[in-house]
């Protein structure tokens, strides 16, 4: 509708012109001719955009087969035939076609002809419904699948394997999961081996035993079972202190799950491996809820076979692609086979939105309003028009060969019956003369890696990627304190022995907040306002009515904050001070990150860094830590000097870079 509106507006302008783009650089001439014949009358309707016949630019096919053909699916059954029956039969026929074409047909790539690979074939589906039937049929014939439309993560064997593994890590009493893991493909012990292990445990002197994840590994004589048991127990000790995604990733690494998957699936392993990553990503959402919540939801989805998106991977050359027609827009393949067209059409919901007048219609108390039928008819017409456009997309994705389904027994309310693609005008695909060929594997190169070469390469990698070391000045790292008192100048003041009630972390937090708000202008520089704000901040920090710790005095804190700003050397910098500035820097060995309490910025240059301290009687070691912290700020900001301001005593220690 938007396209038609723009077209009419442009065409109606003075000197307005609509240019028809007709050249097709994708498909061979017979495919273009068939598409024009099928869709020119379909798009002649008022509700469709005006059709412009395509003009081919490719004319010479590289294979002896007809460029447009059909494959027929007929079921020897009377009465109603359900869509799943058609899908099973269609999947077998499509797999037979794929297996026969691969290696027997040559297609042109980069000015030379090469045998067809599995990755040159795309199966396009109008939706996601039961695509696992096609995936299963392809894999049973040894053909790899790249299912960009796959939502069958909860039907995959790797999901069941991971579920059993996680249940063992979360619950040592889950003997069913432990047995499934040890007997399953991740470990692969036979029933006889498991019985032998259990029998040997039962013969120990201290009574009857069962083989569980809590069994002492030293009592297990089977080497594989003992090694797995050691790793499982190590993982179980960490399962309660790390997030589900981290423990799953660690378990996959320690138990060599990726290697096992690659060996199990061979040339079809890419799909299983990306599904492992999909499960790890799925677990990231349970960092707070925890491992048991993740297992509970995963188990529930597995039992009800919920639709869940599989992992995505770039299509390999040896994998047949399964893609929804919506996702295929803008793409192309040498061979395109539409599948799953017996899927029945969408039924209107209880509520129907009519776009023409932007109205909503629904049943009320079992009574249908007069306009409901008309609204449903309008929606059905819009959906039918959309399906025709989607079929157009499917038929124009093919470059060398378009193989259309012909299912005369399909329901009248199915995707197949929604359009006439003139299958009867095309020949039946006959591949009886083609014997299945195995594509030659890539030549394996000899392994010339030695321990010396490996060590040299490892050293090269380590030298080119040095570890990143962060230095957080506020952490007061004791092992980085040099001789910090050198260059320190303390202002002349008589420091008396002070006693401050409630001195500690709370008082420090409140004092820093008061200084920030005073410098930012959010708090008036008046005693009453400062004391009131200190009392308000204290009430926010003390949330437990039973907190019997000595509380700092709001009046004392308000006075200390104002006294700090009134210090002559701070008052001189006062017009230039910017509070709470994040700083980043680096030196020869590390990166520096922190937040300065205040920076004096004069003419776009940091003149001084100021660090407020609430300490009452700082020890020499604490003072050294304060100096080193401020020196990091000077290094990161390029400031020529810095001031440590002890708000309690009014002492200022000036620091200069070494």
N, C-alpha and C positions, 0 to 999 in steps of 0.2 A: 504493500500500500504506500509506503514511503517512497519507494522507487517510482511507482506510477504517478504520484503527486509531483515529484521533482521533474519527471519527464514532461508532464503536461505544462508545468510552469515554464520550463526552459523552451519547450516547443512554442508556447504562446508569446514569448518575448519577440520584440522587433529584432530581426536578424538572428533569432534563436535557431539553433540547429541541434538535432540529435544524430550523432554519428553512429552507424551500425558497425560493430566489431564482429566480423564473421570468421576470420582465419583461426583455425584450430591447429596448434602445433604439437598436440599430444597424441591423438588417435589416428590409426590408419584409416584410409578412405572407406573401406566397407563398414567399419564401425560408425563413422560419421553418417554415412548414408542411411544406416538402420536407425540411428538416433533421430535424424531428421524425419524419417517416415513415421516413427512412433510418436514424437512429441509435437510436431507442427500442428496436427489437429487438436491435440490435448490443450495446448497453450493458446488456441484460437478463442477460447471462452473469455467472456468479459472479466471474470474473476481472476484471470491469469495474466501475467505480463505478456505483451505481444512477442510472438516467437520470431526469431531471425535465424533462418537456416545457416548451419555452420558450413564452412568451406574447408576441406582437408588440405593439408600441406604435405602429408606423408602418404605414399601410394604403394610402395613395394613391400609386401609382407616377407618376413624372413623365414617363414615356416610353411609347410604344405597344408596346414589345416585351415578350415574356413575361419575367418576372423570373428564372425558372430555365429555361435552355435547354441544348442540347447542340450540339457540333460533332463530326462524324464524320470519322475518318481511316481510310481503307481503302487497302491497297496491292495493285495488280494484279500479284501475284507468287505463285507456288506454292512450297511448301517453307518452310524456316525463314526468318523475316524478322528481321534484326538490329535492335537498338534504335536504332542510328544512322539507319537507314532511316526508322523511325517518327518520329524526332526531326526529320529534314529535312522530311518531309511535314507534320508537326504545326506546325512553325515557319512554313511557308508559309501554312497555314490560319489560324493565330493572327494573323499579321501582316495578313492580309486582313481579318479581323474588326476588329482595332484600327484600321486605316486607314479602314474604313467607318464605324465608330462615332464617331470623333473629328469633332466639328463637326456631326454629324447628330442626335445625341441630346441632349436637355436634361436637366439634373439640378438639383436644388434646393440652393442654397447661401445661407445667411443670408437666408432668407425670399424668395429670388427665384430664377428659373430662368435658367440660363446654359448655353451649349453645352459639351458634354463636351470636356475637354482630355486630352492624352496622359498627364499626371500623375495622372489619375483612374483609370487602369487598372493593375492589378497582376497579374503572372504569377507564380504561386506554384509552386515546385518542391520536391519532397521531398528533393532533394540538389543538389550542385554539378556533377554529371556532365554534361559537354558542354553547359553553358549557353551557350557561345560560339556555338552554332548559332542559337539564338534571338536573341542579340544581333546577330549578323551579318545575319540576315534582317530585323530591324527597321531597322538602319542602311541596308541596301540599299534599303529603301522610303522612306528619308528621315525615319524616326522616331527621335527621340533616345531613349537608353536610360540609365536609372539602375540599374545592376546592383549592388544591395547584396549579391548572392550571387556576384558575379564573382570568379573565381580564374584569369583568363586574361591576367594581366599579360604573360606571356611569349609571347603570341600577338599582341600589339598592335603596330601600326606604329610608334607613338612609342617603344616599347622598342627596336625594331630601329634606329631613327634615333639614339637616344642611345648604343646600343652601338657603332655606327660612329663616332660623334663621340669617344667615350672611347678607342677603339682608336687613333684618329689622334693624340690627345693623349699617349698612353702610348708609342707606337712609330712613329717617323717612317718606318721601312722597311715599314710595313703599307700597301702601295699599294692593296690590295683595299679596305680600309676607307676610304682617302682617296677612291678612285673612287666607292664607294657613297655617301659623304657628299656629294660634289660633285654627283653625278648624282641623288641622292635628293631627297625633298621638302623637306628643310631648306634646301638651296641651290637646287636645281632647274635646274642647267645641263644642256643637251641634249648628246647624244653628239657632235653636230657642233661645238658650242662647245668641248667638251673637246679634240677633235681639232685644232681651229684654234689653241687655246692651246698645245698641245704642238708643233704644227708650227712656230709662230712661235719657240718656244724652241729648236728644233733648228736653226734658220737662223742662230743667233748665231755670232759669230766663233770662240768658244773650244770648238767641237765639239758633239757631239750632247748633247741634254738631255732629261730627262724631267720632266713636271709632277708634283711631289710637294709635300708640306707644307714641305719645306726650300727650295723655289724662292724666289729673290729676288723679292719682290712688284714691284719696279721693272721687272722683265722681263716682267710680265704686263700685257697691254694691256686685257683684259676687266675692266671696272670692278667688277662684282659679285665675280668670282673674286679680284681683287686685294684688295678689302676683306675678304673672308672669310679670305684667306691671312694678312693682317696680324693679324687677331684670333686665328686659330689659332696662329700663332707666338708671340704674346704669351701666350696661355693655356699653351702648351707650356713656356714658360720658368718658369711658376709651378706646373706640375703636380707637380714633384718636391719642392716646399717647403710645400704646403698639403694638407689632407686631401681624400680623394676626394669627400666630400659638398660641400665648399666649392668645389673646382674645377668640379664639375658644376653647382652653382648659378650660379657665375660664368659658365660657358660658356653656360648657358641664357639668362642675362641679356644677355651681349655679342652673342650671335648672334640675339637676338630670337625665340627658339624659341617662347615663349608666344604672341606675336603671329602667328607663322606657323601654329601649331596652331589658334588661334582662327579664322583666315581659312580654313584648310583644311576644318575640320569645321563651320563656321558654327553653326547652332543646336544642333549635337551636340558642341560643343567642351568642355563642362564635364568630360566623362569623360576626354578626353585630357589636359586641364590637371591634373586631380588625379592622374593617373597619372605625370606628371612629378614631382610632389611625392612620390609613392610611391617612385620611383626614387631621389630625393635621400635620402629617409629610409632606404631600403635601404642606401645607401652609407655611412651614419653608422657602421655596424658595422665598417667597414674603416679606421678612423682609424689603427690600428697596422699592420695587414697591408698597407695601401697600395693604390694605384690598380690595379696589375697584378693583384693578387689579386682585387679586385672585378670587374675585367673578365673574368678567367678564370672565376669562378663565374657571372657573368651570362651569358657566352657558353655555358657548359655548360647552364644552365637554359633558355636560348633554343633550343639545338639539340635538347634532349629534350622541349621544350614542357612544362616542369615547371609544376605548379599553384602559382600565386602570387597572393596577394590583391591586387586592384586598389585604387586609391585610392578613398576614400569621400567622397561629397559629398552635401549635402542635396538631396533630390529636387526637381527643378525642375518647374514647372507643365507644361512641354512635353516631359517625359521619361516614357516607360513604365517602370514599376518592375519589376525582376525580383528576387524575394525568396525565400529558403527558407521553408518553412512554419514551421520552428522559430523563425525570426527574426520571423515575422509575428504572433506571439502578442501580443495587446493592441492590434493595429493594425486599421485598416479602410480600405477603398477603395470608391468607388461601383461599380466593375466589378472582378470577380475571375475570373481564368481559371486553373485548375490546369493545369500543363504538365509535361512530362518524366516522365509516370507510367509509361512503358514501361521505365524503369530497373529492371533485375532486382534481386531481393532479395539481401540480404547473406547469404553462406554462413557457417556456423559455422566458427570457427578450429579449429586442431588441438587447442587447449586450450579446454574448455568449463567455465564456472562455473555451477553450479546454485545459485540463490539460496535455494531452499526449505530446503536443509540446509547451505548454505555449503560445498559440496564442489567439488573440481576433478577433471576427467576428461580423459584424453588417450589417444592410441594409444601402444602400447609394442611396439617391434619388429614392427610390422605387425599386431599382435594387438589387437583391440578388446575392452576389458573389458566385462562384462555391463551395467554401468550407463551406458556411454557413449551408447548409443542413447537411453535414457530421458532422460539429461541434455540431449542435443541436442533431443529432442522438447519438453522443458520450455522450453528457451531459444527454440525456434522459436515456441512458443505465446505466450511473453512478447513476442517481437518482433511477432507478428501483432496482439496486443492493443494494443501501442504504435502500430502503423501505423493502426489504426482511430481511435485518439484523435487522431493527427496529421491524418487526413483530416477529422475533426470540426472541428479548428481551421481548416483551409483553407476549409471550406464556410461557416463562420460569420464570415468576414472581409468578406463582400460586403454592401453596403448596398442598391444598386439593382438589380444584375444579376449573377447567378451563371451562368457558362457552363462546363459540365462537358465533359470530353473523353469521347468514345465510340470506343474502339479495339478492336473485336471480335477482331482478329487478334493482340492483345497476348499475350505469353507468360503462362502460368499462374503463373510465378514472378516476376511483376512487381508494382509498386505498383498499377497499374490493376486487376489481378485480385484484389487483397487485400481488396476490399470492393465491395459492390453499391450504387452511388449512384443506382440507378433511373433511369439516363439514358433508357431507353426510355419512361418515363412523361413525359418532357419533350419539347417540340417541337424540331425541328432549327432552328438559328439561320439565318434567311434574311435576308440583307442585300443581295439583288440590287437592291432598289429604292433603295439608298443609293449615291450617287456620292461619291467621295472629295472632301472639302473641305479647302482649306488654311485653317488658322486665321489670322485677320487678325493681322498683326504689330503690335506696340505702336507707336503714333504716335511718330515721331521728332521730337524737339524741335530747333529751330535752335540752332546753337552760337553763343552770344553772348559767348563768352570772348575777351577781348582780352589783349594783352601787359601792359597796365597792370593789368587785373583779376587776371591770373595772378600778377604780381609782388606785388600787395597781399596776395593769399591766401597766397603763399609766405612773406611776411614775418610774417603772422599765425600761420602754423604754426610757424615758427622761434621766434617770441617765446613761444608757448604751450608749447613743448617744448624748454627750454634743455638743452644737453648736460650730462651728469653727469660731473663731474671728481672723481676719487678722489685723495686725498693719502695716500700710504703713508709714515708717518714713518720707517720703517726704511730707506727707500731714499735718504735724505739728499739730497733734491733741491736741487742747488746754486742753482738760480734762485729758490728761495723763502727764501733766507737773508737776513734783514733785518739788523738790528743786534743780534744775539743776545746779545752779552756784556753788554748793559745789564741791570741787575738781578741779575747773577750774583755770588754771594758764595762765595769759596773758603775752605775751612777752613784754619786755620793749620797748616801742616806743611812741613817742609823736604824738598823733592823732589830727591832725588839722581839722578845719571845712572845708570840701571839697565841691566843687561845680562841678558836672559832668553833662554835657549836654547830654540829652537823656537817663539818667539812668532809668532803668526799665527792663521789661521782655525781650525785644529784646537784650539789652546789656548783660543780664545774660545768655541768650541762646548762644550768640556768644562767650562770654568769656569761657563758659564751653566747647564749641566745639573747640576753640583754644587750651585749656589745654589738651583736649583729643588727638588732632592731634600732639601736641608737644611731649607728653609723648610716643605716639605710633611710633614716628619717621616719621610720614607722612608729617610733616611741619618742615622746617629748622628753627633752633633757631637763626634767624636773624631778625632785625627790619623790613627791607623792605618786607621780605616774610610774616611776621606776619601781618603787616599792609595791605598788598595786600589781604591776605586771609580774614581778617576782613571785608574789603570793599566788597569782593565777597559774603561773607555770608550775609552781610547786604542787598545787592541787591536781594538776594533770599528771604529774609524775607519780604521786602517791595515790595508788588506786586500791590498795589493800587496807581495810579499816583496822586490821590487826597488826599493821606494820609498826613495830615498836622501836625502830631505829631512830636515833636523834635526828630531828629535822632541822635543816638550815633556817636561819632567821631571814625572812624577806626584807626586813629593814636593813640588816647588815649587807645583804647582797645588792640591794638598790644603791646603797652608799658606795660600796666597792666599785660598782660599774661606773658611776658618775665620777668617782675619784680617779679611776684609770684614764678616762677621757680628759680629765683636767690636768694630768701631769704635763708640765711645760713642754717636754720634747714631743709628746703625743699631740698636744694642742696645736703645736706648730705644723704637724702633718695632717691635722684633722680635716682641712678642706679637700685633701687629695686621697683620703682613705676610702677604698672600695672593699666592702666586707665579703667574706666567704667566696673566694675565687678558686675555681678548680685549676690546678696546674699540672703540666705534663712536661717531661724532659728526659734527658738521657746523659750518661757519662760513658766512660770507656768500657764499662763492664755490665751496666744494667740500665733499665728504664725506671724513671721516677714518676710516681703518680700520687697525688694528694690534694688537699684543700687548705689553702692559706686562710688564716683567720681574717687578715686584712692586708691589702697591698696599697702603698702610696704611689699613685700613678701621676707623673708630672710630664706633660708634653709627650704623651704616648710612650713613655718609658717608665719602667718600674724603678722607682728610686729606693724604696725600702719595703721590706716585708715585716709584718708585725704579728707576733704570736702571743695570744692571751693565755696566761696560766693562772689557775685558781689555787695552786699549791700553797699551803700554809708554811710548812717547814721542809722544803725540798732538800734531800740529801745530795752530797756531791755527785753520786752516780746518776741521780735523776736530773740534776742540772746538766750533766754531760750529755744525757740523752736529749734534753731540750735543745742544746746547742747543735748537736748533729742533725736533728730534725730541721732546725731553721737553716742550717747550711745547705741541706738538700733543696729547700725552697729557694735559696739564693742561687744555687746552681741551675735550677730549672727556669727561673724567671730572669736571670741576668741582673738582679738587683745588686747594688754596690754595698748595701748594709742591711742589717736586720735587727729587730728589737724583740727581746723576750720580756714581756711585761707581766710581772707578778702582781696581780690585781689586789691580793690580800695585803701585801706589805708596801706596795707602791714602788718596788724596786724595778729598775730597767737594766737589762744586760744587753749591750750592743755587740753585734757580731759582724765581722767583716770576712769576706771570702779569703781562704788561705792563699 
